[in-house]
Amino acid sequence: MSGQADAPRRTGALHIGVVGAGTMGRGIVQLFAQAGHTVLCFDEKLDAAAHGVAAVFATLESLVAKGRLASDALDGIRARAKSCAALTDLAGCDVVIEAIIEDIAVKRDLFGRLEGIVADNCILATNTSSLIVAEIASACRHPERVAGLHFFNPVPLMKVAEIIAAVRTAPLVVATLRAIVEGAGHKAVVVADQPGFLVNHAGRGLYTEGLRIVEERVATPSEVDDVLRESLGFRMGPFELLDLTGLDVSSKVMTSIYEQFQEEPRFRPSSLVPPRVAAGLYGRKTGEGWYRYEKGQKVEPARRSAPSLPGGLTVWVDPDAPDGDALAGLVQNTGARRRLSASDADICVVQPIGEDATSAALRLGLDPSRSVAVDPITPFVRRRTMMLTVTTTPAVRDAAHALLASDEVPVSVIGDSIGFIAQRVIATIVNIAANIAQRAIAEVEDLEAAVRIGLGYPFGPLHWGDRMGATKILQILNGQLQATGDPRYRPSPWIARRAALGVSLLTPEAPR
């Protein structure tokens, strides 16, 4: 393909081959047949391709019955999507997409065979989610025609696809695949051939920091999930997601990405995981993981009930607290009395960022046994997170909990931690995303879109960092780094430079 113009080839009615009739292969067949392409499906297993195409038609028939697809559109798809009995039937295809087992030897063998069948200008794409595309392409005489084309399940509904440009992939191939994907109504994001590509790479922060928080006994899995789901708007918390995907699968992905990144501390797996995998606590599919399941439904764990509010309570609120007015209003509404001097109060309330409750109390000259901290970055009206110092007394804990829950907003009571739950998780997500941008693994626009669509986060990670403030992100990361000495928390230069300049984290590097 070298020497051809760097512009997409004809992307109207193409002939697209799909090798593999499993869940992903079927989804790819449906996507491109609905987009107007002729699609041929092949599978090495006898009759699998025919059954796969039939399953696609059955899915589309249900859409017709629901009024979501016109019957004449289904007729056209039936004419364009076909199964084939031999790999050689793909000879006339413009693009062949592989969606078979995640085995490098099997994929390399397939690509080697395809080169002897298809034309020299046929694009070969792999739907691998974890293998290095360049290694697959190295089996080919023309590696420049090979790229990754990674879809997410279910393919027709997950409106994003990663186009992975391997070291020798021709620009024309990338441009053509982008045009085909976008023509089918999906967002195409171009990604360098790096471990985890973009979406799985960017998603490491949620899982690994959630596990780290539980390791440190700051909170339980359900408490972490509650805070991130209710306070920050995640669709599911990390432990709910691990149970959904299966810990046996997720543990392999965590280990693979960590090893492929040369044991980068930011991706270090948790020691909590191997014993649970060995015990078969995979999640939903085994009936028990981080949660128990009955008839496929999660059994909700017991939550801590709010204690009764004691009478005559006196409270000191840090005058510099970000939510000081809201806290003061809450104190007033309960009938508790606010003290201007901390020494005269039953409870002292602080709101640190990037600091634990014990350190904040000592810095302000407070009695740690009478002190609690409330997370200032989460919306005060959704769920409140109250953090204890090492020596907070049970009486102070219960009185503060009762106060914070007095208007029926749920409260999570957690152990001492630099950055609470929400601060730590957001800072970790933003830091990993910033490093992706720093290394140009993807453009900022593609990074933001892929995370929103592929992971379902409320915001793109760098946009989220801007909402919180780059300086605060640095404060949280540096606080963790100083306290633990763990290089996992070292801030990306992308964040540090933009914080110093006072510019958005979305600001790209200056052209050179």
N, C-alpha and C positions, 0 to 999 in steps of 0.2 A: 504493500500500500504506500510505500514511500514514493515521493514524487507527485502524488495526487494532490489536488487542491485541498486546503484545510477548510472544507465546508461539507455539510451533510449531504450524502447521496440522496437519491429519490426516496422519500419516506411516505409515499401514498399507500397504495395497495401492495404490500410486500408479501413474500413467502417466508414465513417464520417457522422454524423447526423447534420443537421442545422435546428434549430427551429426559424421560422420567415422568411417570404418570401418578406420582404420589400427590399429597396435599398441595405442595408448592407448584408442581408441574401443572396440575389441573387449574390452579388459580391463574397461572401465566397464560395457559391456553384460553381461558375465559376472557382475561383482560384484553388480549390482542385480537381475539376473534370479534369481541364486541367493538373494538376500535376499527374494524373494517379490514383487517389483514387475513390472508389465508394462512391457517395454522395447521401444521402436521405434527402429530404427537407419536413418539416412539418410546417403547419400554422393552428392556431385555426379557422381562417376565412375560410369558405367554398370555395373551388376551388382556394384559394390564392396560395397555394403551386404549383398547376399545372400551373397556370398562371405565377408564378415566374420562374419556370424551363423553360417554353416556352419562356419567355423573355430572359433568358440566351442563349438559342439556337438561338434566333433571333439576339442577339448581336454577337454571334460567326459566324453566317451565313454572317453577314456584313464583318467580318474579312476575311472570305474565299473569298468573292467577291473582296476584296481589295488586295488579295494575301498575307495576313499576317498570314493565318492559312491554313494548308493543309486540303483538303476535307476529307481524310481518318482519320485525327486527330479528325475532328468534328464527324465522325461516331462513333469513340471510346468514345467520351464524351457523345454522345446521349445514348450509352449503359450503361454508368456508372452513369449518373446523373438522378435521378428519384424523383418524388414527391410521398408522401404517405398520406393516408387519416386519419391515427390514430397515436397518440403519441407512442402507443405500437409497431408500426412498426420499431421503432428505437432500439428495444431490442438487436439486434446483433451488434450494433455499438461499435467501439473501442474508439471513441471520439464523444461527442455531444457538439455542439457550439450553444449557445443561442444568438439570435439577435432580441430581441423583445423590447417592450416599456420600457423606462427608468423609471420603477416603482418598487421600492424595494419589495413591497408586492407581485406583480405579478411574479417577478423573483424568489423570495423565494418559492412561491407556485409551480412554474414549476420545480425547482430543487428538491423539495421534491417529486413530482410525478415521475420525471425521476429516482430517486433512487429506486423506486419500480419496475422499468421496465428493466433497463440496468444491465449488469453484474457488480460484485464488482470491477473489474479492469478497468472499463470504465472511461475515463477522462471526467469530466464535465467542460466546459469552458464558460465564459460569455464575450460577446463583449461590456459590459458596458463601457461608456466613462466617467462617473462621480460618480458612486456609489462605496462604499467600498466593495471590493470583499469578505472580511471576513464576512461581514454582510449577503451577499447572501449565503455564504458557511455555515453559522451557522444554516441554515434550514436543513442541511444534516446530516445523521448519520455518514458519512465519509467525513468530510470537507477537509481531506488531499488530496482528489481526485479533488478538485475544484481549478481552477485558472482563472485569467482574460486572455482573448486573444483579445486584442483591435486592430481592423483594422481601416483604414482610407478610406474615400470615394474619388474616386472610388477604391474599394478594389484591382482589378487586376492591376491598374496603380500605386497606392501609395505603393511603394515597401518596406514598413516597417510595422511591427506589434509589439505591446507591449505585452510581457508575464508578467502578474502581479502575483507575488508570494505573496499570502495572508499569514497571520501569521502561519497557519497550513498546507499550501500547501506542499506536499511531493516533495523533490528534483527530484525524478524520473519523476513526472508530468511536472515540468519545463523543464527538459532535453528532454523529449519526444516531448513536444510542440515546443521547439526550433528546433528540428530535422525536424518536420513536416513542420514548416513554412519555414525554410531554404531550404528544399527539394522542396518547391513550388516556389523558386526563390526570396523570400522576405528576408529582413534583420530582424532578430529577436533580440529584445532588452529586457533584463530582468529588471523588475522594481519592487521596493517595493510597497506595497499596501498603497499608500499615495494619498492625494487629487490631482486630475489632472494627476495622474500617472507621465509620463515623458514629453511627447510632449506638452500637454496642460499646464502643470506646467511651463516648460521652456519658453513657449510662452507668459507668463503674462507680461514680461517686455516691449515688443513692444507696446501692447495696453495701459497699465496703464501709462507708461511714456509719450506716445503720448498724452493721454488725459490730463495728468498733465501739459504738455507744453501749451496746448490750454487753460486750466483753468487759467493759469498765464498770458494769453494774450501775450505770447512770439511770437506766430505765429498762423495762421489759420490752419484748418485741411488740406487744399490743400497744404499749404506751408510745413507742416510737411511731408506729403506724397511725395511731389516733392523732398525734400532733401534726404529722406531715400531711395527712389526708384532710383533717378538719381545719387546721390553722393555715396551711399553705396551699391547699387546693390540689394536691396530687390525687389522681384517681384511685390509686392504691398505694399503701405504704410498702417499704422494701420487703417486709416479711410476708405480707399478703402476696406480693409478686413472686417471691421465691417459692411459695407454696403452689402458686398457679403454674409456673413454668416447670417445677420439679427440681428439688435440690440436687438430685443426681445429675441433671443436665446443667444447672446453673453453676455447680461447683467445678465442673470441667471447664466451662467458659471462663470462670474467674481465674483458675489455675493457668489455662492456656494463654490468656492475655497477659498475665503477670510474667510468665516465662518468656513469651515472645517479645515483651518489652524489656528483656534483659533484667528481670526482677526489679523493675521500677517500684519504689516504695509506695507510690500513689495507688498502685493496683494490688497491693499485697493482700492475699486472701486471708480469711479469718480461721483461727485454730478451732473455732466453735463448729465449723462445718464438717470436717471428716468424721468425727464420732457420730454425728447425726445421719450422715450418708451410710456409714457402716451399720447403723441400727435400722435402716430402711425408712427413716422419717423424711420421705421425699415431699410430702405435701398432700394436695387433693387426691392424687391418683392412688395413694396408699392409705388414705383416711386419716393420716396424722402427719403433721410437719411442725411448723412453729405454732399452728393451731390444730385442733381436732375437727373432723368433718363427719357429719352424719347424713347419709343419703345425699352426699354431694354438697351439703350446705355447711358453712363454717359455724362452729359452735362458739358463740361469743364468750370470751373469758369474763370473769367477774371484774367489775371496775370498783375502785375505791369510792365509797359514799362520802359525801361532804359531812363533816361533823356539825354539831349544833354550835351556833355562834354564842360565845359567852357574853354576859352582860358587863357593862362598864369597861369595855376594851379601849385601850389607848394605842394610837398608831403614829409612828413617824415615817414620813415618805420623803425620800431623797429629793430635795428641791430641784436638782438637775435631772431628775428622771424624765425620759422622753414622754412617757404617758402619765406624768405627774398629775395633771388635771383630772384625767379619767380615774386614777387611783384615789385622788382626794374626794372626787364625787362619790365613788363607791363607799369610802369610809363614812362620809356624811350621811348617805342614804341608809346605812345600817344602824345609825345611831351611835356608832363608835366615835370617840373623840380623837381629833388629830393633835399631836404634840409638835411644837416647834423645836424642841430639844430631844435628841435621840435618847438621852440618859433618863428621860421621864416617861418613855413609851414602853408598853408591853411588847410591841412588835416593831421592828425596823425593816422597811421595805426598800430595796435597791433595784436598779434596772441596768445591769452592766452589759456591755457589748465586748466580746472577746476576752472575758474575764470570768472566773468562777465566783461563787457567792462568798466563799471564805476570803479570798483576796480582796474583793470589793468591800467587805465589812471591815477588814483590817486597814485598808487604804483610807476609809472614811472615819476611822477611829470608833467603830461601833462594837458592841458586844456580839460576837458571832453566835452565841447561844440564843440570842433574841432576834436574829436576823434571818430574812429570807430574800430571795431574788425572784423577780418576775420578768419574763422575756419581753423586751420592748419592740421586737421586730415583727411579732405576729399580731394580727388584728385582735384588739381587745375584746371584741364582741363575739368571736367564734369559739375559741378554746384558749384558756390561759395556762401557761406553764410556770409552775412555781418550783424553784430550785432551793434546796436546803444547803446550809453550810455543813461542815463535818460535825459541828457540835450543836446545831439547832435542837432545842428541847422538844419532846413530843407535845407539850402543852402549846408552845409557840407554833409548831407545825400545824396542829389541828385548828388553832384559832385563826391563823393566816389562811388556811384552806377554807374554813367556813366563811371568812370575810370575802375572799375572792370568788366564792361560789354563791354568794348571797343573792345575786340577781339571776341565778339558774344557768349561768354560762358554765360549761364543764371545765374542770381544772385537772391538769396532770401534775402530780407531785413527783419530782425526780431528784436524783442525787446530784452532788456537786460536780460541775463540769464546766470547762472553759467554753462558753458559747452555747449553752443549753443544747437542745436537739436541733431546732430549726436553723439556728445560726451555723452550727457545725456542718449540717448537710448542705445548705445553700452554698457556703463558702467552698466546700469540697467540690461540688458540682461546677461552680464558676471557675475554680482554679484549674480543673481538668479541661474544661472548655477553652479557657484562655491559653493553655498549653497547646491544644489542638490548633488554635488560630496562630500562635507563635510559630509553630512548626509548619504552617501552611498545609496541613493535612486536608483541610477544606477551607473554602472561602467563608468569611463571616456570615454572609447571607445564607449560604447553604447549611452551615452549622446550626444557625438559629432555626431554620425551617425544619431541618431533619429531626431535631430534638422535640420541637413542638408536635410534629405530625407522628414521628416514629415512636416517641416515648410518651406522648400525651402530657408533657409538662405544661403547666399553666402559661409559662413564658419561655422564650429562648434563654439559654443560660447567661449569655453576656447581657442581654436586656434585663434579666433578673438581677444580675450584679449591679447594673446601673440603678435599678429601683432601690436597691439596698444601699448603694454607694460603694465605690471602689475602695475608699479609705477604710470603711467598716469591714469590708472583706479582708483587707490586709491586716487589720487589727485582730480579727478572729484567727486568721492563719498564723500570724506571728505569735499570738498568745499561745496557741497550741504548740507551735514549734519551740518556743522558749521553755514551756512547761515540761514537754515530753522529750525534746531533743530528737523527735522522729522526723526524718527528712520527708516523710509523707506529706507534711504540712508546709513545706517550703513554698513560698508564693511564686507564681509564674512571673517572669519579667514583664509579660504583657500587662498584668494588673499593676505592678509596681510603677511602671513608667507612666501609665495613663492616670493613675492616682496622683502622681507627682505633678503631672501637667494639668490636672483638673479637667480632663476630657473623657468622653464616653468610652466605655470598654468596647463599643462597636466600631470605634475608629480604626480603620485599617492601617497597615504599615505604609509609610511614605514611599512613593515609587522611587526606584533606584535607576 
